[in-house]
Amino acid sequence: MASKYEDVCKEIVDLVGGKGNINSLTHCVTRLRFTLKDESKADTAKLETTRGVLKVVQAGGQYQVVIGAKVNSYYETICEMYNIGTGTSVAAEEETSKGTFNTLMNTISGILAPTLGVLTAAGITKGVISLLATLGIVGTDSGVYMLLYALGDGFFYFLPILLGFTAARKFKCSEFIGAAVGCALVYPAMVNIGSTMEIAGTIFAGTAFEMSYYNTFFGIPIIMPGAGYTSSVIPIILAVYAASKIEKWCKNHIHELLRAVLTPLITLIVTVVLTYIVIGPVSMVICGVISLVINALYEVPVVGGIIAGAILGGGFGVLVLFGLHWVIISLALSTIAIQGYDIMMACGGIGPMIGMFQGIAICIAARKNQKVMDLAVPSTISQICGVGEPLMYSILIPIKKLFALNIIGGCLGGAILGILGTKMYMFGGSGLFGIFNYVNPNGGMSDVVKYCVGVGIAGICTMIATIAMWNDEEASRCIR
């Protein structure tokens, strides 16, 4: 069936250098994320004036075409027109090396981005049902609670399986091997090993990294975090990367008569063993070190929370600008898996709400400017739903002082959330739906109150400043 987006999609592909210049294509909530063989072949200037394109961002080893809320339709149309497999590589050649940092950004975004829509839905569901239970509207033993909580919490619980699948696509190995490794990480007997077996020993005793183990593999300790690897991110990504190398070795060295059986058998056994005794514990230690550093900053008397919160609250919007926010998101998910909450995204997540207040302020201030209103109204609605790129690229960045004000508002809100010690218990919805991320699933609304205080003060201040600084003539000049 022909798509109404075919013409513009053809133009986009032509302007990025044609299908032959595309190594891979994925998408997130607002962007087509191309990995190109040669970015110099893309006509960025012309692409940015193409109908439907808000902006082009070259960052993290990706050529990102910002579309907005219709990105999924564009993506599906391109995949169908050019016979590109969804979420997979479209060429056999290896991606051009673009440096360690860019490779890291490209990898993490490519693995997490395909899950973002469902992750958001699950997070909102879990937050809403937890809020209703906390307020006593539904009982935790009711069918409504059990069913909806299973939907929300189940996604996060089994997240390693889903990431195993998407990571395998990214690393070009069997998706079902990736998923099988994820299954092994969340297998109930292993997750519950701490409650079913006696402690067999402890390593790093007396340090911040003290870890107990309950069993051994040929004498090597099998170390498990308190909640196992449910909801974790970093271990499964590293494990599937290792699996991709093992699978490749097997395919190159095992006779073709035995390859179909022995390749998955050897790959899975070696990968799962390595993950449990090496990769998992090391990755959890790394995440623990990062958490310790951030917590230490927060614990600096008087100014610690203010400084950390301001950096995260104001800086996260800049990372989103370049599409580099995935590392913070992955660390936040890992931290929630380890300790049940996160304080990084608790502050960083205020950005969409500041943008919402700015969008409303612009709609008020520019109500007589039809050119601005045609952009501001749909962009503000998108911002309220947590998708900030349309407002950012169509109005805030062209009027540079408004983007600077957005960062300042994020710093103010983040500082307030930081000094209050606000915690986020899940990563799900954004914008107005972000409030549900602060509901403690075990009961308690204190962090929701703290979040509302930070958002209210910073949002109202930003809103007033935006209206006061607004200039219709300047806006008409800056906005294309």
C-alpha atoms as one frame of an Amber mdcrd trajectory, in Angstrom:
protein
   0.000   0.000   0.000   1.372   3.392  -0.993   2.169   5.734   1.875   1.447
   9.455   1.823   5.019   9.919   3.046   6.694   8.184   0.094   7.759  11.372
  -1.712   9.364  12.997   1.311  10.951   9.687   2.407  12.503   9.273  -1.052
  13.863  12.807  -0.788  15.327  12.100   2.662  17.084   8.930   1.491  18.406
  10.698  -1.619  19.738  13.581   0.484  21.581  11.293   2.928  23.455   9.860
  -0.045  21.072   7.144  -1.215  20.472   3.625   0.061  24.026   2.651  -0.839
  25.365   5.167   1.685  23.294   3.749   4.565  24.894   1.223   6.894  21.969
   1.039   9.300  18.752   2.796  10.246  16.848   2.877  13.529  14.536   5.429
  15.085  13.577   6.761  18.500  10.577   8.859  19.510  11.368  11.763  17.188
  14.431  10.938  15.052  15.477   8.780  12.154  18.921   7.603  13.219  21.102
   6.798  10.216  24.578   5.352  10.388  26.144   6.423   7.096  29.212   5.127
   5.306  30.245   8.671   4.388  28.464  11.597   6.049  30.063  14.027   3.585
  27.768  12.624   0.871  24.692  13.876   2.763  23.290  17.307   1.846  22.527
  18.594   5.336  21.584  22.142   4.293  18.991  20.959   1.785  17.726  18.208
   4.090  16.960  20.753   6.827  14.672  22.624   4.409  12.828  19.452   3.372
   9.141  19.242   4.244   8.638  17.318   7.467  12.250  17.643   8.675  12.791
  19.774  11.783  16.561  19.524  12.098  19.602  17.407  11.304  21.950  16.488
  14.159  25.303  14.773  13.627  26.358  13.283  16.950  27.223   9.993  18.592
  28.359   8.499  15.290  24.859   8.917  13.871  23.254  11.150  11.271  20.005
  12.035  13.049  17.088  13.440  11.067  14.618  14.988  13.506  11.038  14.400
  12.313   8.842  14.661  15.397   5.784  12.594  16.303   5.389  11.136  12.779
   8.828   9.514  12.806   7.443   5.964  13.024   5.446   6.428   9.814   8.517
   7.813   8.031  10.652   4.946   9.312   8.216   2.248   8.237   7.817   3.874
   4.825  11.585   3.979   4.243  11.972   0.360   5.368   9.217  -0.754   2.991
  10.369   1.358   0.024  14.014   0.324   0.246  13.573  -3.203   1.633  15.369
  -2.360   4.833  14.808  -4.781   7.725  13.411  -2.946  10.741  16.085  -2.185
  13.303  18.784  -4.103  11.447  21.777  -3.368   9.298  21.023  -2.723   5.646
  24.475  -3.501   4.329  26.942  -6.275   4.926  29.895  -3.983   5.419  30.995
  -3.067   8.922  30.166   0.416  10.110  32.955   2.904   9.684  34.917   3.450
  12.865  34.055   6.848  14.314  35.911   6.726  17.605  35.189   5.082  20.940
  32.791   7.739  22.251  30.705   7.869  19.076  30.626   4.077  18.893  29.398
   3.900  22.500  26.633   6.455  21.854  25.597   4.749  18.642  25.517   1.335
  20.303  23.505   2.291  23.372  20.959   4.339  21.417  20.606   1.572  18.827
  19.871  -0.988  21.550  17.564   1.077  23.773  15.702   3.181  21.186  13.533
   0.341  19.774  12.157  -0.344  23.274  11.401   3.266  24.194   7.726   3.368
  23.186   6.826   0.222  25.112   9.141   1.198  27.971   7.229   4.473  28.284
   3.870   2.700  28.189   4.983   0.206  30.844   6.386   2.964  33.044   3.194
   5.019  32.882   1.073   1.951  33.661   3.230   0.954  36.613   3.282   4.507
  37.950  -0.471   5.037  37.635  -1.437   1.743  39.271   1.112   2.314  42.077
  -0.366   5.784  42.645  -3.905   4.394  42.771  -2.796   1.758  45.279  -1.000
   4.356  47.421  -4.134   6.531  47.481  -6.244   3.510  48.455  -8.359   3.650
  45.289  -7.459   0.066  44.366  -6.261  -2.719  46.631  -2.995  -4.529  45.970
  -4.904  -7.824  46.073  -7.469  -6.712  43.487  -7.569  -8.110  39.963  -7.167
  -4.621  38.483  -3.956  -4.015  40.410  -2.497  -7.471  39.733  -3.175  -7.363
  36.002  -1.968  -3.812  35.327   1.030  -4.103  37.648   2.014  -7.297  35.819
   1.917  -5.312  32.573   4.030  -2.446  33.918   6.452  -4.265  36.185   6.715
  -7.307  33.920   8.315  -5.285  31.149  11.029  -3.955  33.455  11.511  -7.305
  35.191  12.183  -9.092  31.895  13.950  -6.131  30.242  17.221  -8.109  29.790
  15.392 -10.504  27.428  14.154  -7.645  25.234  17.516  -5.879  25.282  19.191
  -9.184  24.499  17.127  -9.278  21.312  17.831  -5.668  20.256  21.508  -5.921
  21.266  21.887  -9.012  19.083  20.537  -7.031  16.144  23.012  -4.271  16.836
  25.966  -6.653  17.177  24.830  -8.733  14.184  24.356 -12.082  15.871  21.318
 -14.325  16.313  18.499 -12.425  18.040  17.356 -15.601  19.745  20.796 -16.200
  21.221  20.627 -12.677  22.651  17.155 -13.304  24.040  18.234 -16.697  25.473
  21.107 -15.026  27.368  18.571 -12.558  28.778  16.330 -15.455  29.811  19.207
 -17.043  31.722  19.815 -13.773  33.581  16.227 -13.510  34.834  15.619 -17.225
  35.465  13.681 -17.341  38.788  15.885 -19.970  40.474  18.909 -17.688  39.968
  17.068 -14.474  40.854  15.892 -16.029  44.133  19.158 -17.774  44.960  19.711
 -15.491  47.954  16.456 -16.561  49.588  16.815 -20.274  48.854  20.476 -20.945
  49.717  22.887 -20.123  52.508  25.758 -17.698  51.912  28.789 -19.689  50.775
  31.313 -16.864  51.064  32.048 -13.165  50.604  34.492 -11.268  48.407  35.796
  -7.728  48.919  34.761  -8.030  52.571  34.915  -4.763  54.509  34.780  -2.554
  51.379  31.991  -0.683  49.628  32.004  -3.483  47.037  31.447  -6.348  49.450
  29.481  -9.107  47.681  28.236 -12.442  48.919  27.905 -15.568  46.819  25.722
 -18.618  47.315  27.210 -21.173  44.967  30.231 -21.769  42.741  30.951 -22.906
  39.213  33.857 -25.361  39.491  35.043 -23.421  42.518  34.532 -19.957  40.976
  32.019 -17.833  42.969  28.686 -17.127  41.294  28.038 -13.577  42.499  24.515
 -12.204  42.304  23.238  -8.703  43.042  20.421  -8.510  45.569  17.594  -8.565
  42.997  19.512 -10.620  40.456  19.808  -9.120  36.987  16.134  -8.294  36.525
  15.625  -4.815  35.011  19.375  -4.471  34.395  20.830  -2.929  31.223  24.625
  -2.948  31.154  25.205  -6.691  31.891  23.045  -7.921  29.006  24.590  -5.485
  26.519  28.111  -6.620  27.411  27.024 -10.266  27.452  25.506 -10.121  23.961
  28.570  -8.324  22.645  30.642 -11.249  23.935  28.128 -13.699  22.425  28.458
 -12.033  19.020  32.222 -12.630  19.040  31.873 -16.244  20.220  29.187 -16.974
  17.613  31.357 -15.508  14.856  34.305 -17.642  15.960  32.126 -20.768  15.973
  30.815 -20.086  12.470  34.370 -19.650  11.186  35.857 -22.734  12.879  33.141
 -25.390  13.143  32.498 -27.697  10.174  29.302 -26.787   8.322  27.757 -30.201
   9.067  27.840 -29.472  12.808  27.653 -25.683  12.719  23.870 -25.335  13.035
  23.795 -27.311  16.324  27.153 -26.539  17.930  27.263 -22.794  17.264  24.278
 -21.850  19.457  25.189 -24.530  22.022  28.768 -23.341  22.519  27.846 -19.654
  22.264  25.148 -19.865  24.912  27.084 -22.023  27.389  30.245 -19.912  27.214
  28.348 -16.593  27.261  26.070 -17.434  30.174  28.935 -18.794  32.279  31.102
 -15.738  31.504  28.205 -13.417  32.287  27.486 -14.904  35.685  31.071 -15.184
  36.890  32.731 -12.184  35.171  30.647  -9.799  33.026  27.703  -9.370  35.392
  29.674  -8.738  38.590  32.136  -6.385  36.849  29.356  -4.344  35.206  27.492
  -4.074  38.490  30.670  -2.881  40.205  31.094  -0.219  37.513  27.495   0.942
  37.990  28.059   0.871  41.745  31.145   3.083  41.422  29.211   5.631  39.375
  26.410   5.611  41.943  28.921   6.069  44.761  30.495   9.073  43.039  27.130
  10.716  42.400  25.903   9.957  45.921  29.136  11.362  47.336  28.549  14.610
  45.443  25.009  14.801  46.777  26.278  14.290  50.308  28.599  17.315  50.221
  27.162  19.542  52.983  24.744  22.272  51.839  25.884  22.654  48.223  26.239
  19.024  47.054  22.638  18.408  46.058  22.329  21.882  44.565  25.378  21.494
  42.314  24.635  17.934  41.207  20.971  18.665  40.615  21.693  21.840  38.653
  24.212  20.073  36.398  21.829  17.186  35.705  18.705  19.342  35.383  20.262
  21.861  33.019  22.662  19.543  31.220  20.205  16.828  30.265  18.472  19.082
  27.739  21.813  19.704  26.039  22.391  15.945  25.793  18.918  15.522  24.278
  19.775  18.238  21.758  22.531  16.023  20.371  20.746  12.733  21.009  23.387
  11.715  23.541  21.109  11.192  26.545  20.983   7.407  26.213  23.998   6.802
  28.447  22.310   8.623  31.353  19.086   6.694  30.729  20.901   3.348  30.676
  22.753   4.200  33.901  19.501   5.295  35.524  17.805   2.018  34.601  20.779
   0.087  35.981  20.767   2.105  39.202  17.045   1.478  39.686  17.703  -2.233
  39.153  20.425  -2.205  41.835  18.963   0.011  44.564  15.320   0.515  43.597
  15.594   4.218  42.754  17.714   6.744  40.881  18.689  10.335  41.635  20.322
  11.224  38.289  17.219  11.119  36.107  15.181  12.368  39.064  16.817  15.731
  38.351  17.477  15.290  34.628  13.842  14.396  33.990  12.669  17.916  34.828
  13.622  19.232  31.379  10.401  18.234  29.547   8.304  19.961  32.218  10.304
  23.179  31.883   9.718  22.940  28.124   5.990  22.476  28.756   5.816  25.692
  30.781   7.800  27.489  28.068   5.497  26.191  25.344   2.424  27.439  27.205
   4.150  30.807  27.779   4.941  31.111  24.055   1.331  30.322  23.129   0.236
  33.138  25.458   2.856  35.671  24.374   2.603  34.963  20.631  -1.177  34.604
  20.422  -1.356  37.368  17.748   1.523  35.966  15.685   0.002  33.302  13.424
   3.379  32.190  12.069   4.601  31.340  15.561   1.273  29.896  16.711   1.224
  27.412  13.833   4.415  25.941  15.304   3.863  26.623  19.008   0.492  24.918
  19.514   1.325  21.444  18.102   4.848  21.626  19.567   3.475  22.431  23.030
   0.987  19.558  22.845   3.903  17.294  21.885   5.948  18.727  24.781   3.147
  18.027  27.266   3.284  14.393  26.141   7.056  14.357  26.759   8.360  14.773
  23.192  10.428  17.951  23.272  12.304  18.068  19.972   9.544  19.814  17.943
   9.453  22.790  20.333  13.214  22.745  20.794  14.113  22.831  17.110  11.248
  24.926  15.770  11.252  27.758  18.343  13.675  27.478  21.283  16.914  27.013
  19.364  16.154  29.571  16.608  15.432  32.129  19.381  18.646  31.333  21.241
  17.813  33.226  24.426  14.782  30.968  24.927  16.935  27.853  24.742  19.361
  29.439  27.232  16.363  30.160  29.457  15.293  26.512  29.136  18.711  25.403
  30.413  18.604  27.917  33.284  15.118  26.721  34.232  16.367  23.124  34.188
  19.286  24.101  36.427  16.943  25.806  38.901  14.514  22.905  38.992  17.304
  20.331  39.170  18.936  22.218  42.051  15.675  22.192  44.002  15.131  18.483
  43.355  18.762  17.823  44.256  18.708  19.625  47.589  15.433  17.865  48.458
  17.021  14.478  47.669  14.290  13.552  45.198  14.208   9.959  43.946  12.840
   8.447  40.734  11.565   4.867  41.064  11.009   3.993  37.406  11.769   5.374
  33.982   8.604   5.592  31.963   6.565   8.555  30.835   7.928  12.023  30.268
   6.412  15.496  30.274   3.145  15.569  32.199   3.246  11.768  32.506   6.665
  11.970  34.189   5.075  12.564  37.579   4.250   8.854  37.818   7.977   8.009
  37.777   8.257   9.449  41.289   5.604   7.233  42.877   7.217   4.748  45.250
   5.814   1.303  44.312   6.154   0.324  47.974   3.930   3.206  49.012   4.670
   6.847  49.689   4.128  10.112  47.842   6.937  12.205  49.300   9.013  12.206
  46.122   5.968  13.178  44.041   5.519  16.186  46.334   9.218  17.098  46.022
   8.998  16.786  42.244   5.926  19.021  42.100   7.660  21.641  44.256  10.737
  21.698  41.995   8.682  21.724  38.793   6.275  24.335  40.120   8.919  26.838
  41.200  11.227  26.400  38.201   8.350  26.128  35.700   6.542  29.261  36.847
   9.795  31.252  36.945  10.659  30.088  33.420   7.148  30.837  32.201   7.222
  34.399  33.551  10.702  35.008  32.126   9.677  33.637  28.707   6.664  35.963
  28.494   8.760  38.920  29.682  11.516  38.262  27.113   9.206  37.524  24.184
   9.464  39.769  21.131   7.199  39.118  18.134   9.483  40.839  15.648  12.511
  38.877  16.775  10.513  35.632  16.642   9.305  36.282  13.080  12.891  37.025
  12.058  14.413  33.934  13.664  11.791  31.288  12.908  11.755  29.947   9.387
